[in-house]
Amino acid sequence: MAALPGWRRLKPVMFAARVIGPVPYRLLAVSTNMSSMPATGLIERLLATTYVLWICALAVNLIVESRRLPLITTVAAG
């Protein structure tokens, strides 16, 4: 996605998801092996929030790019 000009602005979001995303998975794996881990719900919320924000950023960028595309085609045609 970094090769596409319209997607370059999502590079920080993609990097953050790539770095932060695996951390809750590992924490959940550790918490399942412990008998009492009170922060399991918090870890699950962190995992869900990380990926929801990532999906929202992708959706917003798709909306922006889809609105920009007709402008490019009408300028090229006219």
Beta strands, then each sheet from edge to edge (+ up, - down):
end
